[in-house]
Amino acid sequence: MLDSRRDTDVSLPRVLLIGVDHRCAPIDLREKIAYSEDEGNELLRSLRASHDIAEAALVSTCNRTEIYLLPHREAEAYRTGFERVFLQRAPEIEGEGRFYVKRGHEAVQHLFEVASGLQSMVLGEPEILGQVRRAAQTAEEIEASGTVLRRLMRGAVAAGGKARNDTSIGSGAISFGYAIVDLARSIFRRLDTCSVLLLGAGETARLVARNLLERGARELVVANRGSQRLEEFQQLFPQSRTIAFEDRHRALANSDLVVACTAADQPVLSRADFKDAMSSRKARPLLAADLGVPRNFDPAAGDLENLFLQDVDSLEQLIAQNLRKRRDEIPRVHEILDRELEIFTSWYRGLAAEPVVTQLQKHIEQLRQREVAYSKRNFPAETHADLDRLTRALVRKILHHPSTHLRSNNSLDYRYLEAVRQLFRLDED
């Protein structure tokens, strides 16, 4: 009789996912649990040190924070992960519908969909693939991920790359940058009359800059705290002009559009900063697009006359108008993800079967050795070496097909492996 206490499905690992994204939590809650690189590294080390968690990986972006765990003990791992990742920063997240939990196949499939852009606020947005890639690299570098999560994260990156390359899920100018372009055109009609102030010089800032410059922005002024990224930015966009971050207030008064995408913990422009800038502009409007989480602009500035303040959530409505083409690609993306998921599943099935294969081979080899030792007395000494070689070759050939089948069987589950254990009495060794 099979042991009902065991999990009956080993086709996918018992990955545990706890997450929050733009669909279940507003921006003021998400920004509380957005982790910087250093914070994320410290968190992963803490989780990995727990006796309840074997492996861990963190995906933290402006729109989602997700922790992927390979538990030793699932209930304890869940409590540890939920407490340290979410509750310590935002106790109110425990409310119904504010977070989600996925396990096994559902968790693996979710990560593949995240990497391909299917779970993004902007369907097919390109930034998430790079963010998942960096999350995978980080987890590996600090040794928070192991055999399973390392392969899972790499598989998700591969799946996302193929979805982007083989379909049009990422085509077109649908992004936060494009949304900002649309807003600017609705206010100023023409971008070639607009002066843009960009706060931040990272990946998101570069995507925004590319959208704006390709569509004719007259002037692009960039401010960033770190000089290295600022230099790299200007190499990519030589038409831009860089200023010290401390000069952003003066530049604000001369800008038509200000976009912020920094990792600052506090607003980089206050309501007072905006009020001072607006006082010298007369009736000229100012569009302020805040892509930061936590928010880079004081939300209280939204009541100022002629200031059009937009944050990540408010941009979503405009973005939604441009999704039809990408939505048409969703079935094709799912076909790619299904194939990539099967590749990962087949790998894991082999991994799950390996202990049984090893145990089976060891068991048969012990039987062979005992029988050869017993039989040698019936054969001349000069034949003992040939007898040993003959029986080794025979056992190897007999075990070849069962071992290969166990490692690659597409319908493998625990009951299949348990049958092998019982047939050969492997648990009695």
N, C-alpha and C positions, 0 to 999 in steps of 0.2 A: 504493500500500500504506500502511495506517495505521501510525503510529509507535507501536510496542508499548511504548516506554519511558514513554509518558505514562499518567497515571491514566485509566482508561476510564470512570469515573463521576464526573460533576460535579453530580449531583443534590443532594448535600449537601456542605458544606465539610469540609475535612480537619481537623476539630477533634480535638484530642488531650486526653483526660481521664485524669488520674492521681488516684486517690482511696483513702481509707480510711474505713470506716464501722463501725457497731456489729456488723455481721455477720462481719467478718473480723479485727477487732482488739479486744482487751479494753480496759476503761476506762483502765487504767494506761498503756497505749500511746497511746490516743487523746488523753489529756490532755497528753501531751508535744508533740503537734502541733496543739493548739488555739491559734489565733491571736487575739490581741486586735485591736481595730480599728487601732491604731497599728502593731502588728506586721504586720498584713495589708497595710496601705498601703505600708509599707517594702518588704515582700516583692514586691508587684506592681510597684513602681517598678524594683526590681532585675531582675525577670524581663523587664520591657518594655525595659530597656536592653540586654538580650542581643541579639546580632546574629542569633541563631537563632530568635527569637520575635517574631512580628508583633503579637500581641494576647494579653492574659491576663486572667482573672477568677478570683477565689477565693471559694469557699463554705466557711466554717468555722463549725461549730456544735458543741454538746456531743457529738453523735453521728456527725459526719462532718467530714472535711477533704478538699476536692476542688479541684484546680486545673484550669482549662480553658484550653487554649493553642491559638492559631492559629499553627502553626510556619512559619518560612521553610524550615527543614530539620528534618524530623521526628525523626530519630535524635538529632541534637544537642539539639533542643528537649526531647526526653524526658529525656536525661541531665541537662540543666540544671535542668529542673523537678523531677525526682525528687530530685536532690541538694539543692537549695536549700529545697524545701518539706518534705521528709520526712527524708532521711538525716542532715542536719546536726543535727536534733533527736532523732531516734530511729533510730540505725543498725540496730537489731535489726528494723526494719520490713521489711528486705530479705528476710526469711524467706518461704518459700513460703506463699501464701494470706493474707498479711498486708495486701496492697493489690491494687488492680485497675487495669487499663488498658483504656480503650475509645477507639475511633476512629470518626470519620465519623458515619454514621447511628446507630450504637449509642450514641455519646457524646451526641448530640443528644437521642435518645429518653430516655436516662437522666436528663438534666437536666429534661426535661418531667415525668418521673415523680417526680423529687425534689420539684419545685415543687408538685405535686398531692398530695403526701403518701404516694404509693404505696411509696416507698423508706424511709419513716421507721420508727423503732423502734415508734412508736405509729401504726398505720395511719391516715392522714388527719389527723394532728395539725396544728393550725392555725399553729404558730409558724414552720414551715419556709417557708411562702409569704412571710412578711414578711422572713425571713432571706435568701431568694433575691433579693427585691426590693432589700434594702439592699446585697447583694453587687453587683447590677447597677448601682445608683446609685454605689457607691464606685468601681467599675471605670471608670465614665464620668467621674466627677469628677476622678480623678487621671490620666485619659487612658491607662489601661492597656488598655481595650477600644477597638476600632475599629468599622468598619462591620459586620463579620460578628458578632463576639461581642456587640456592643451589641444588634443585632437578635435574636440568639439568646436572650440573657438576658431581653429584653423579651417575646419570644414565650413563654418558659417561664413568666414571671409571668402573662401573659394566659391561658395554658393552665391553670395552677394555679387562677386565680381562677374560670374557668368551671367547672372540675371541682367546686370548692367550692360555687359558687352553683347549679349545675344538677343536682347529685346529693346524696346523703346521706353522702358519704364523710367529711364533717367533722361530722356530726350526733351528738348524744348527748354524754354527759359522759366520753368516753374521752380521758384526758390524764394527765399526771403528777399534776395536781391531783386528778383523780378517783381515781387510784390511792392517793394519800395519804388521801383521804376514806375509801376502803374499808379501808385499814389502820387508821385511827383508829377507825372503827366496830367493827372486829374486836377492838380492844384496850379501848376505853372504852365501847363500845355506843352512846353518844349523844354527838354533837358539841356539843350545847348545854351540856355540862358541861366542855368543853375550853377551855383558854386556849392560844392559838397565838402563838409567837414566830417572826416571819418575818425572815430576814436577807437583805437585798436588796430593791430597789424597782423593778427593771426589768420588761420585758415578761413574762418567765416568772413572776416574783413576782406580778404582777398577775393572771395566769391562775390561779395557785394560790390567791390571796386570793379571787378571785371564786368558785371552786369551794367553798372552805371556808365563806365567808360565806353563799352561797346555800343551803348545806346546814346552816346553823344554828350555826356555831362561836360560842361564847359571847363570846370576847374575842380581838382581833387586835392584837398589839403588833409594830411594824415598826421595824427598825434598818437604816440605810444610811449609807455613808460620805459620799455627796454630798447636800447639803441640797436642791438643786433637784429631784432625782428624788423625794426624800422628800416635798416639798411637793406635787408633782404626784400622788403616790400618795395622799396624804390627801384631795386634792380628789376623786379618783375613789372613794375609800372613806372617807367622813367618819366612819364608825363605828370606824375604826381609831385606835390610839394610837401615836404615834411617840416613839422614844427615841434618844439618841445611840448611835452604834455602839459606843463604849467601854463602855456600860452593858449590853451583851448578856450578860455573865457573870452579873450579878445577876438579870436577867430570866429567864435560863435555869432557875434554881432554882424559879421560880414557874410554869413552863410545863408543859403536858401534851404539847405537840407543838411541835417546832422544825423549821423548814424553811429550808434555805439554798440560795440561787441567786445567788451573787455571782460576779464575775469575778476574785476574788483568786487570786494565784499560789500562796499557801500556805494551809493550813487556818486558818479563822477561829475554830474551836473545837478545842482539843487534847484528848487523853485526860484530862489533868489537870483541864481545865475541866469536862468531863463528870463526872469522879469527884467533884469538889467539889460539883457540883449534886446528884448522886445521894445524897451523904451526908446532905443535909438533907431528903430526900424520904421517908425511911423505905422503905416497900414500894410507894410510888406509882410506877407505870411512867412512862417517858418515851419517846416515839416521836420519833426523829430522822431526817428525810428529807433526804438530801444530793443536790441536783440540780446541783451544780457540777462543771464539768470545766475545770481540775483540781479535785479533790475539796475541798470546804469543811470537812469534818469529818475529823479524824484517824481513819483506819480501825481503828487499834489500840483505839479506844474500844468497838469492838463486843463485847469480852469482858466488859464491865461488867454486873453483875446488874441486871435490870429496865430496861436500856436496849435499845431495839429500833432498831438502826441500819440504815438502808436507803440504798443509793446508786442511781445511775441504772440500773446493770445489774440489781440485785436487784428493782427495781420492774417490770421487764419481764414477769416471770411473772404478776403480778397484772393488768397491763394486757391481757395476751393473752386473758384470760377474757372480755373485753368486746368482742371484735372481730367477732363474727359478722355483725352488721348492716352494718358497714362493708365487710366482705369481699364481701357480696352486691352492693355497688355497684361493685366493681372493673371488671366488663365495661363498664358505662356510662361510667366514667371513661376507659377505654381508647378508647372510641368518640370521646369529646371530644378526647383527646390525638392520635388519628389525624388528626382534622380540622385541629387546630391545627398539627400537624407538616406537613401538606400545605400549609398556608398559608405556613409558613416555607420549605418546600422550593421552592414556586413562586417565592417571592421570590428565593431563592438561584439558582435556575435562570436567572431573568432577569438576575441580577447576573453569573453566569458567562458568559452569552451576550453581554453588553453589549460587551465588547472585539471580539468577532467581528462584531457588528452594526455597530459604529463603523468597523471596518476595511473591511467590505463596502461601506458607504455612501461611505467615502472613496475606495475603489478605483473604484467606478462613477462617482463625481463626477469623478475625474481623467480617466477615459476620455471622459466627456461633454465636458469642457472641451477635450481634445485634438481630438476630432472636430468640435466646433463651431468651434474656431479654424481647423482645416483647411478646413472647409466654407464659412466666411464669404466666402472669395474668389469663391465661385460665386453669391453672393447680393448684391443691392444693399445699400449701407450702411444705408439707412433700414429694412431688415428685420432687421438684426442683433440688435436688442434683442428683437424678437418671437421670433426664432430661439432666443435664449438662454432666454427665458421658456418657450417651448414644450418645449424639451428638458429643462429643470429639472422642469417639471410631469410630463412623461412618466416621467422617472427616479424621481421621488417616488412616483408611482402604482405603478410596477413593483416598487419596493422595499418598499412598505408592507406587503403581506401576508407576504413572507419575513421581514422584520424583526419583525413582530408575532408570527409563528409561532415564530421562534427564541427570543423572550423568554418565551413562555408555553407552549411545548410540554411536556406532562406526561411525555413519555418521553425528554426530552433527556438525552444523555450525551455524553462526549467524542467518540465516533465520529461523531455527528451533526454536531457543530461542525467536526470535522476534514474531513468530506466537503465542507462549504461552503468551507473554506479551499482544498481541492484543486480543486474545480470552478471556483473563480474565481481560483486561483493567488494567493491573498492573501499567502502567505509569501514571494512573489517581489517584493513591493513594497518 
